[in-house]
Amino acid sequence: MSEPMIPLSVAVLTVSDTRTEETDRSGQALVERLTAAGHRLAEKRIVPDDVYRIRAVVAAWIADPAIQVVLTTGGTGFTGRDSTPEAVSVLLDKRIEGFGELFRQLSWHEVGSSTVQSRCLGGLANATVVFCLPGSTGACRTGWDGILAEQLDSRHKPCNFANLVIPERGQHG
């Protein structure tokens, strides 16, 4: 990788009815990984698991031209209040079907068949990539280390999502 990596502006949203900044290990794990990779943290927030509050925050970030990537953690399971996929999916212009599939394949090695309960998803909306990860810190590490670290690196070949959100790159660089 001879060319320099182009840092992206990333917003992180933790969806939880109980977590605070002090107890949000999953959101913090994402922040640590994205900054260690050379990206910039645009904003970090925690919102309750409420479809309209989640949607409002993600929609605002998608509309903000300064934010290129949105990462959410939490609310992707099957309990009564888990609503991140419902909140976010209607905002997407295109879904990244392979994201959830690959995440579950990687997660299989860590949690076995419980991975089928993950409704994580990815997509593209208004030149912003959005990835919704489960709320566990381990799942955030799996998603970042196994998929996002490469796909948000502008140098990764043959293609990556970074080059879709970098204005001067246009498509795949």
C-alpha positions as CSV (number, residue, x, y, z in Angstrom):
1,M,0.0,0.0,0.0
2,S,2.2,2.8,-1.3
3,E,-0.5,5.5,-1.4
4,P,-1.5,7.2,1.9
5,M,-4.8,6.2,3.4
6,I,-7.5,8.9,3.2
7,P,-9.1,9.4,6.6
8,L,-12.9,9.4,6.8
9,S,-15.2,11.3,9.1
10,V,-17.1,8.7,11.1
11,A,-20.1,9.1,13.5
12,V,-20.8,6.5,16.1
13,L,-24.3,5.9,17.6
14,T,-24.9,3.5,20.5
15,V,-28.4,2.4,20.8
16,S,-29.3,1.4,24.4
17,D,-31.8,2.0,27.1
18,T,-29.2,1.5,29.8
19,R,-25.7,2.5,28.7
20,T,-24.0,5.8,29.6
21,E,-20.8,7.2,28.3
22,E,-19.0,5.5,31.2
23,T,-20.5,2.1,30.5
24,D,-20.6,2.2,26.7
25,R,-17.8,-0.3,25.9
26,S,-19.1,-1.1,22.5
27,G,-19.2,2.5,21.2
28,Q,-15.8,3.1,22.8
29,A,-14.3,0.0,21.1
30,L,-15.5,1.4,17.7
31,V,-14.1,4.9,18.5
32,E,-10.7,3.4,19.5
33,R,-10.5,1.2,16.4
34,L,-11.5,3.9,13.9
35,T,-9.1,6.5,15.4
36,A,-6.3,3.9,15.6
37,A,-6.9,3.3,11.9
38,G,-6.5,7.0,11.1
39,H,-10.1,8.0,10.7
40,R,-11.7,11.0,12.4
41,L,-14.5,10.8,15.0
42,A,-17.2,13.3,13.8
43,E,-19.6,12.7,16.7
44,K,-20.6,10.0,19.2
45,R,-24.0,9.7,20.8
46,I,-26.1,7.4,22.8
47,V,-29.9,7.2,22.2
48,P,-32.5,4.9,23.7
49,D,-33.8,2.0,21.6
50,D,-36.6,4.0,20.0
51,V,-37.1,3.7,16.3
52,Y,-37.9,7.4,15.8
53,R,-35.0,8.7,17.9
54,I,-32.5,6.4,16.2
55,R,-33.9,7.4,12.7
56,A,-33.7,11.1,13.5
57,V,-30.0,10.9,14.5
58,V,-29.0,8.7,11.6
59,A,-30.9,10.8,9.1
60,A,-29.3,14.0,10.4
61,W,-25.8,12.4,10.0
62,I,-26.6,11.1,6.5
63,A,-27.7,14.6,5.5
64,D,-24.5,16.1,6.9
65,P,-21.9,16.3,4.1
66,A,-19.1,16.3,6.6
67,I,-20.0,12.8,7.8
68,Q,-19.0,10.0,5.4
69,V,-19.6,6.9,7.6
70,V,-22.2,6.1,10.3
71,L,-21.6,3.2,12.7
72,T,-24.3,2.1,15.0
73,T,-24.1,-0.5,17.8
74,G,-27.0,-2.1,19.5
75,G,-30.7,-2.7,18.8
76,T,-30.1,-5.4,16.2
77,G,-31.5,-8.4,18.1
78,F,-35.0,-9.8,18.5
79,T,-36.2,-8.5,21.8
80,G,-39.2,-6.2,22.0
81,R,-37.3,-2.9,21.9
82,D,-34.6,-3.9,19.3
83,S,-35.5,-1.5,16.5
84,T,-32.2,-0.3,14.8
85,P,-32.8,-2.2,11.5
86,E,-36.4,-0.8,11.3
87,A,-35.1,2.7,12.0
88,V,-32.3,2.7,9.6
89,S,-33.3,0.5,6.6
90,V,-35.9,3.0,5.4
91,L,-33.1,5.6,5.1
92,L,-30.9,3.5,2.8
93,D,-30.7,4.1,-0.9
94,K,-28.9,0.8,-1.4
95,R,-28.4,-2.1,1.0
96,I,-25.1,-3.9,1.3
97,E,-26.5,-7.4,1.5
98,G,-23.1,-9.0,1.9
99,F,-22.3,-7.1,5.1
100,G,-24.8,-9.0,7.2
101,E,-23.9,-12.3,5.5
102,L,-20.2,-11.9,6.1
103,F,-20.6,-10.6,9.6
104,R,-22.7,-13.7,10.5
105,Q,-20.1,-15.9,8.9
106,L,-17.3,-14.4,11.0
107,S,-19.4,-14.3,14.1
108,W,-20.2,-18.0,13.7
109,H,-16.7,-18.8,14.9
110,E,-17.3,-16.8,18.2
111,V,-20.9,-17.4,19.1
112,G,-22.0,-20.4,17.0
113,S,-25.6,-20.6,15.9
114,S,-26.6,-17.6,18.0
115,T,-25.2,-15.5,15.1
116,V,-28.5,-16.0,13.3
117,Q,-30.1,-13.6,15.8
118,S,-28.0,-10.8,14.5
119,R,-29.9,-8.4,12.3
120,C,-26.9,-6.3,11.5
121,L,-27.0,-4.4,8.2
122,G,-25.2,-2.1,5.9
123,G,-26.1,0.3,3.2
124,L,-25.4,3.5,1.3
125,A,-27.5,6.7,1.7
126,N,-26.7,10.1,0.3
127,A,-23.0,9.2,-0.3
128,T,-22.7,8.0,3.3
129,V,-22.1,4.4,4.3
130,V,-24.0,3.1,7.2
131,F,-23.3,0.0,9.2
132,C,-25.5,-1.3,12.1
133,L,-23.7,-3.7,14.4
134,P,-24.9,-5.7,17.4
135,G,-24.5,-4.2,20.8
136,S,-21.8,-6.5,22.3
137,T,-18.3,-5.3,22.4
138,G,-17.1,-8.6,20.8
139,A,-19.5,-8.1,17.9
140,C,-18.1,-4.6,17.3
141,R,-14.6,-5.9,17.3
142,T,-15.6,-8.7,14.9
143,G,-17.3,-6.2,12.6
144,W,-14.5,-3.8,12.6
145,D,-11.6,-6.2,12.5
146,G,-13.1,-8.6,10.0
147,I,-14.8,-6.2,7.6
148,L,-14.8,-2.5,8.3
149,A,-11.1,-1.9,8.8
150,E,-10.4,-3.0,5.2
151,Q,-13.6,-1.7,3.6
152,L,-13.1,1.8,5.1
153,D,-9.5,1.9,4.0
154,S,-9.1,3.8,0.7
155,R,-6.1,1.7,-0.2
156,H,-7.9,-1.7,0.0
157,K,-8.1,-3.4,-3.4
158,P,-9.8,-4.4,-5.5
159,C,-12.6,-2.2,-4.1
160,N,-13.7,-0.6,-0.9
161,F,-16.5,1.6,0.5
162,A,-14.1,4.5,1.3
163,N,-13.8,5.4,-2.3
164,L,-17.6,5.6,-2.7
165,V,-17.8,8.4,0.0
166,I,-14.7,10.4,-0.8
167,P,-16.0,13.1,-3.2
168,E,-12.9,13.4,-5.3
169,R,-12.8,9.6,-5.9
170,G,-16.3,9.2,-7.2
171,Q,-16.8,5.5,-7.5
172,H,-14.0,3.0,-6.7
173,G,-11.0,5.3,-7.1
